[in-house]
Amino acid sequence: LGPRLAVVTAVEVGLMFFLGVSVGELLGWRGIDRLLAGAIVAISSTMIIAKVFAETQPPRGLRDLVYGVLVMEDLVAIVLIVLFTGMAAGNGLTTSQLGEQLGRLVLFLAVLLVAGLLVVPRAMRYTARLKRPETTLVATIGVCFLFALLAQEAGYSIALGAFIAGSLIHESGLSRHIDELIRPVRDMFAAIFFVAVGMLIRPEALAEHWVAIVVLVPVVWVGKTIGVTTGAFLTGHGLITSVRAGMTMSQIGEFSFILAGLGLTAAGSTGALYPVAVAVSVVTSLSTPWFARLAEPVALTLDRRLPRPLQTVVTLYGSWVELLRQSPATSGAWQRIRRNVLYMLVDAVAIAGLIIGTSVAEERLVASLGERLGLAVPAARIAVLALGGLFAIPFGIGLVAAARRMATQVAESPMPPVPKGKVDQAQAPLRTLLTSVELGVVAALCIPLLT
């Protein structure tokens, strides 16, 4: 599920981060507060959704999709916490420091998983052979808290350690038995969580920041629904499942509190985000059970009422994605696709290098042109930017050309060839699909560069 879920998470988190930053700018917040607002609204609540799913018992496809995206979001949240911790201290975070932090994270995960796989499943099977439920329960909670503590000592979220502990315990083959044992403890901690969140609410803070709360709540509802639905549909999960996943994930939760808490000590922050995050979380959490129950009727109604041409495109797209997934990855078509992806990445890196180089050397080049050619500062600045754009044009043309070739190969790879003399019934939808893939690939590469 990894690659598909990564796409869903990228679409949803990217959209929500953009919306959060835009709302912060609209409300006149400072730079770090705007960035924190984008991060806060991007991460959904695993605790809330787990509780809702325990009551509604959704189909496995929907459950796997939502939990997979939640795990990806948690990993994104950990990276964001690393970034904002440096910013909160007023030190910033250089590229080398970011690379070092990500390298430490990967190394930590690798060590924890390898060592855990050697010890935890065997230890749990040995404990289960004692046939004492209370011993198994205590051992399970002990493993969970141990890995949470290790993650905290390494500077990461306790949720990451607990998730790894659960994955390792699952490898013991005792997950059904342990799930029954641990359910009362889980319910107790769920109750504590909700009460603790309620205790964070300060009425005077709500009255002070009511405008931000009123704006951000619908942003979370609408933005997350659209983001998750779009990403899930693009990766072939089907319209109904995609809509249900989007409506289920329309809330923020525990990681948002951690990120908002960084704003309390951040240099240059007003500290107003924490009560706002708590209030938005409470409102969106209370609405989640209703959204989850309404998701299926809404998805079915939307599927029935789509215009017939759009229904045809949706059906064809789902079939095309499924065929694409089943296509052998060793075929010549896939080798050509990978080659064009490499060309696109090279062109994108070259354009990014030109943008960064022009930005870094802009003031020096402007001063040099002013001295040698006698140009005024505005004219010299335009000349420098035009020169950088001129050098980027060949790479831009190459990027678009490679994207068009790749889109054609991706769209046609799962389609069987039509014998000569016969009508190709899929020609019209294939042309539409080609255009959509081309635009999507170019936008996915160009928007980050332009931003």
C-alpha positions in Angstrom: 0.0 0.0 0.0 3.0 2.3 0.5 3.4 4.1 -2.8 -0.4 4.7 -3.2 -0.8 5.9 0.3 2.2 8.3 -0.1 0.5 9.9 -3.0 -2.8 10.3 -1.0 -0.9 11.8 1.9 1.1 14.2 -0.3 -2.0 15.5 -2.0 -4.0 15.9 1.3 -1.1 17.3 3.5 0.0 19.6 0.7 -3.5 21.0 0.2 -4.1 21.5 4.0 -0.7 23.1 4.6 -1.4 25.6 1.8 -4.9 26.3 3.2 -3.6 26.7 6.7 -0.8 29.1 5.7 -3.3 31.1 3.6 -5.7 31.4 6.5 -2.9 32.6 8.7 -1.9 35.2 6.2 -5.5 36.3 5.9 -5.8 36.7 9.6 -2.5 38.7 9.8 -0.5 36.1 11.7 3.3 36.2 11.9 5.5 34.0 9.7 6.0 31.1 12.1 2.4 31.2 13.2 1.3 30.9 9.6 3.5 27.9 9.0 2.4 26.2 12.3 -1.3 26.8 11.2 -0.6 24.9 8.0 1.0 22.0 9.9 -1.7 21.9 12.6 -4.6 21.5 10.1 -2.7 18.9 8.0 -2.6 16.0 10.6 -5.8 14.0 11.4 -6.5 12.2 14.7 -5.7 8.5 15.0 -7.4 8.3 18.4 -10.7 9.8 17.2 -10.8 7.6 14.0 -9.9 4.5 15.9 -12.8 5.1 18.3 -15.2 5.8 15.4 -14.1 2.7 13.5 -14.5 0.5 16.6 -18.2 1.5 16.6 -19.0 1.6 12.9 -17.0 -1.5 11.7 -16.2 -0.2 8.2 -15.1 -2.5 5.3 -11.5 -3.5 5.3 -10.6 -1.5 2.2 -11.7 1.7 3.8 -10.1 0.9 7.1 -6.7 0.0 5.5 -6.8 3.2 3.4 -7.6 5.5 6.3 -5.1 3.9 8.8 -2.4 3.8 6.2 -2.8 7.6 5.5 -2.9 8.2 9.3 0.5 6.4 9.6 1.9 8.4 6.7 0.6 11.6 8.3 2.3 10.7 11.6 5.6 10.3 9.9 5.1 13.7 8.2 4.2 15.2 11.6 7.5 13.9 13.1 9.5 15.6 10.3 7.5 18.8 10.9 8.2 18.6 14.7 11.9 18.3 13.9 11.7 21.4 11.6 9.6 23.5 14.0 11.7 22.6 17.0 14.7 24.3 15.4 12.6 27.2 14.3 11.0 27.6 17.8 14.5 27.9 19.3 15.1 30.8 16.9 18.1 28.9 15.3 16.4 28.0 12.0 17.3 24.8 10.3 19.8 24.5 7.5 19.6 21.9 4.7 22.5 19.9 6.3 20.8 19.9 9.7 17.6 18.7 8.1 19.4 15.9 6.3 21.1 14.9 9.5 17.8 14.8 11.4 16.1 12.7 8.7 19.1 10.4 8.6 18.9 10.0 12.4 15.2 9.2 12.1 15.8 6.5 9.4 18.6 5.0 11.5 16.5 5.0 14.6 13.6 3.2 12.8 15.9 0.7 11.3 17.6 -0.2 14.6 14.3 -0.4 16.4 12.6 -2.6 13.8 15.5 -5.0 13.3 16.2 -5.4 17.1 12.5 -5.6 17.8 11.8 -8.3 15.2 14.5 -10.4 16.8 13.1 -10.1 20.4 9.5 -9.0 20.6 7.6 -11.7 18.7 9.6 -14.5 20.4 9.0 -12.9 23.9 5.3 -12.5 23.3 4.9 -16.1 22.1 6.8 -17.3 25.2 4.6 -15.1 27.5 1.4 -16.5 25.8 2.5 -20.0 26.4 2.3 -19.4 30.2 -1.5 -19.1 29.6 -1.9 -16.3 32.1 -4.0 -13.5 30.5 -2.9 -10.9 33.0 0.8 -11.6 32.3 0.2 -11.3 28.6 -1.6 -8.0 29.1 1.1 -6.5 31.3 3.8 -7.7 28.9 1.9 -6.1 25.9 1.5 -2.7 27.7 5.1 -2.9 28.9 6.4 -3.4 25.3 4.2 -0.5 24.2 5.5 1.9 26.9 9.1 0.7 26.4 9.1 1.6 22.7 7.3 4.8 23.4 10.0 5.7 26.0 12.8 4.8 23.5 11.2 7.1 20.9 10.8 9.9 23.4 14.5 9.6 24.5 15.6 9.7 20.9 13.7 13.0 20.5 10.7 11.6 18.6 7.0 11.3 19.3 5.8 8.6 21.7 3.1 7.7 19.1 5.9 6.5 16.7 7.3 4.2 19.3 3.8 2.8 20.2 3.0 2.2 16.6 6.2 0.3 16.1 5.5 -1.8 19.2 2.1 -2.7 17.9 3.5 -3.7 14.5 6.1 -5.9 16.2 3.6 -7.6 18.5 1.4 -8.3 15.5 4.4 -10.4 14.1 4.0 -12.8 17.0 0.7 -14.1 15.5 -1.2 -13.3 18.7 -2.8 -10.0 17.6 -6.5 -11.3 17.8 -5.9 -12.6 21.3 -4.0 -9.5 22.5 -6.6 -7.2 20.9 -9.3 -8.7 23.1 -7.1 -8.5 26.3 -6.1 -4.9 25.7 -9.5 -3.4 24.7 -10.6 -2.4 28.3 -7.2 -0.6 28.8 -7.5 1.1 25.4 -11.0 2.3 26.3 -9.8 3.7 29.6 -7.0 5.7 28.0 -9.4 6.9 25.2 -11.7 8.3 27.9 -8.7 9.9 29.6 -7.6 11.4 26.3 -11.0 13.0 25.6 -11.3 14.4 29.2 -7.8 15.8 29.0 -8.6 17.6 25.7 -11.7 19.0 27.3 -9.7 20.3 30.2 -7.5 22.3 27.8 -10.4 24.5 26.7 -10.3 28.0 28.2 -13.5 30.0 27.5 -11.7 33.3 27.5 -9.3 32.1 24.9 -12.2 30.9 22.7 -13.8 34.3 23.0 -10.5 36.1 22.1 -9.8 34.0 19.0 -13.3 33.1 17.8 -12.7 34.4 14.3 -9.8 32.1 13.7 -11.8 29.1 15.1 -14.8 29.9 12.9 -12.6 30.1 9.8 -10.4 27.0 10.5 -13.2 24.6 11.4 -14.8 24.6 7.9 -11.3 24.7 6.3 -10.6 21.4 8.1 -13.9 19.9 7.2 -13.9 20.8 3.5 -10.1 20.8 2.8 -9.5 17.3 4.3 -12.5 15.8 2.6 -11.4 17.2 -0.8 -7.7 16.4 -0.2 -8.2 12.8 0.9 -10.9 12.1 -1.6 -8.9 13.5 -4.5 -5.7 11.6 -3.6 -7.5 8.3 -2.9 -9.5 8.5 -6.2 -6.3 9.4 -8.2 -4.6 6.2 -6.8 -7.5 4.0 -7.8 -9.5 3.5 -4.6 -12.8 4.1 -6.2 -15.1 7.1 -5.8 -17.3 5.7 -3.0 -14.3 4.5 -0.9 -12.5 7.8 -1.5 -15.4 10.0 -0.4 -15.9 7.9 2.7 -12.2 8.1 3.6 -12.2 11.9 3.0 -15.2 12.5 5.3 -13.9 10.2 8.0 -10.6 12.1 8.2 -12.0 15.6 8.5 -10.6 16.4 11.9 -7.4 17.3 13.7 -6.0 15.8 16.9 -3.1 14.9 19.1 -0.2 15.7 16.8 -1.8 19.1 16.2 -1.5 19.8 20.0 2.2 19.0 19.9 2.8 21.3 16.9 0.7 24.1 18.5 2.6 23.7 21.7 5.8 24.6 19.9 4.3 28.0 19.2 4.1 28.7 22.9 7.9 28.9 23.1 8.7 29.9 19.5 10.7 33.0 18.9 8.4 35.5 17.0 5.2 33.6 17.8 2.2 35.2 19.6 1.3 31.9 21.3 -2.3 32.2 20.1 -2.3 28.9 18.2 -2.6 26.5 21.1 -6.2 27.5 22.2 -7.2 27.7 18.6 -5.9 24.2 17.8 -7.7 22.8 20.9 -11.0 24.4 20.0 -10.8 23.3 16.3 -9.9 19.8 17.4 -12.8 19.6 19.8 -15.3 20.8 17.2 -14.0 18.6 14.4 -13.7 15.6 16.7 -17.3 16.0 17.8 -18.4 16.1 14.2 -16.4 13.0 13.1 -18.9 10.3 14.1 -21.7 12.1 12.2 -19.4 12.6 9.2 -18.4 8.9 9.3 -22.1 7.8 9.4 -23.1 10.2 6.6 -20.1 9.3 4.4 -21.6 6.2 2.8 -25.0 7.8 1.9 -23.3 10.9 0.6 -20.8 8.8 -1.5 -23.6 6.7 -3.0 -25.7 9.8 -3.8 -22.8 11.5 -5.4 -22.0 8.4 -7.5 -25.6 8.1 -8.7 -26.1 11.8 -9.5 -22.8 12.3 -11.4 -23.5 13.3 -15.1 -23.3 10.2 -17.3 -20.2 11.3 -19.2 -18.4 12.0 -15.9 -19.5 8.6 -14.6 -18.0 7.0 -17.7 -14.7 8.7 -17.2 -14.7 7.8 -13.5 -15.3 4.1 -14.3 -12.7 4.0 -17.1 -10.2 5.7 -14.8 -10.7 3.1 -12.1 -10.4 0.3 -14.6 -7.2 1.9 -16.1 -5.5 2.2 -12.7 -6.3 -1.4 -11.8 -4.9 -2.6 -15.2 -1.9 -0.4 -14.7 -1.2 -1.9 -11.2 -1.5 -5.4 -12.7 0.9 -4.7 -15.6 4.3 -6.4 -15.2 6.9 -4.0 -13.9 9.6 -5.7 -16.0 8.1 -4.9 -19.4 9.8 -2.7 -21.9 7.1 0.0 -21.5 7.9 0.3 -17.8 11.6 0.6 -18.6 10.8 3.5 -21.0 8.6 5.1 -18.3 11.4 4.9 -15.8 13.8 6.5 -18.3 11.5 9.4 -18.9 10.9 9.8 -15.1 14.7 10.1 -14.8 14.8 12.7 -17.5 12.1 14.7 -15.8 13.9 14.6 -12.4 17.2 15.8 -14.0 15.4 18.7 -15.7 13.5 19.6 -12.5 16.8 19.5 -10.5 18.5 21.7 -13.1 15.6 24.2 -13.0 15.6 24.2 -9.2 19.4 24.8 -9.2 19.0 27.7 -11.5 16.2 29.2 -9.4 18.3 28.8 -6.2 21.5 30.0 -7.8 19.8 33.1 -9.3 18.2 33.9 -5.9 21.4 33.5 -4.0 23.5 35.5 -6.5 20.8 38.0 -7.4 22.1 41.0 -5.3 25.7 40.5 -6.4 24.7 40.2 -10.0 22.5 43.3 -9.8 25.3 45.3 -8.3 27.8 44.0 -10.9 25.5 44.9 -13.9 24.8 48.3 -12.4 28.6 49.0 -12.2 29.6 47.7 -15.6 26.6 48.7 -17.7 25.2 51.6 -15.7 21.8 50.0 -15.3 19.4 51.1 -12.6 18.6 48.6 -9.9 15.1 47.7 -11.2 16.4 47.2 -14.7 19.4 45.2 -13.5 17.2 43.0 -11.4 14.9 42.3 -14.4 17.9 41.5 -16.6 19.2 39.0 -14.0 15.9 37.3 -13.7 15.4 37.2 -17.5 18.9 35.7 -17.9 18.1 33.0 -15.3 14.8 32.3 -17.1 16.6 32.1 -20.4 18.9 29.4 -19.2 15.9 27.5 -17.7 13.9 27.4 -20.9 15.7 24.3 -22.5 15.2 22.4 -19.3 11.6 23.4 -19.1 11.0 22.2 -22.6 12.7 19.0 -21.9 10.6 18.5 -18.7 7.4 19.0 -20.6 8.4 16.8 -23.5 9.5 14.0 -21.1 6.2 14.4 -19.2 4.2 14.0 -22.4 6.1 10.9 -23.4 5.7 9.4 -20.0 2.0 10.2 -19.9 1.5 8.5 -23.2 3.4 5.4 -22.1 1.6 5.2 -18.8 -1.8 5.6 -20.3 -1.2 3.1 -23.1 0.7 0.5 -21.2 -2.3 -1.4 -19.7 -4.4 -1.1 -22.9 -4.3 -4.0 -25.4 -3.4 -3.0 -28.9 -6.2 -2.7 -31.4 -5.7 -4.7 -34.6 -5.5 -2.7 -37.8 -8.9 -2.1 -39.5 -10.9 -2.2 -36.3 -12.4 0.8 -34.4 -10.6 1.7 -31.2 -13.6 2.3 -28.8 -11.2 3.6 -26.1 -9.7 6.3 -28.2 -11.7 9.2 -26.9 -11.4 8.4 -23.2 -7.7 7.5 -23.7 -7.1 11.0 -25.2 -8.9 12.5 -22.2 -6.8 10.4 -19.8 -3.6 11.4 -21.7 -4.3 15.0 -21.3 -5.2 14.6 -17.6 -2.0 12.6 -16.8 0.2 15.2 -18.8 -1.3 18.1 -16.9 -1.0 16.3 -13.5 2.6 15.3 -14.0 3.6 18.8 -15.2 1.7 20.5 -12.3 3.2 18.1 -9.7 6.7 19.1 -10.8 6.2 22.7 -11.7 4.1 23.9 -8.7 6.8 23.1 -6.1 9.4 24.8 -8.3 7.4 27.9 -8.8 6.5 28.0 -5.1 
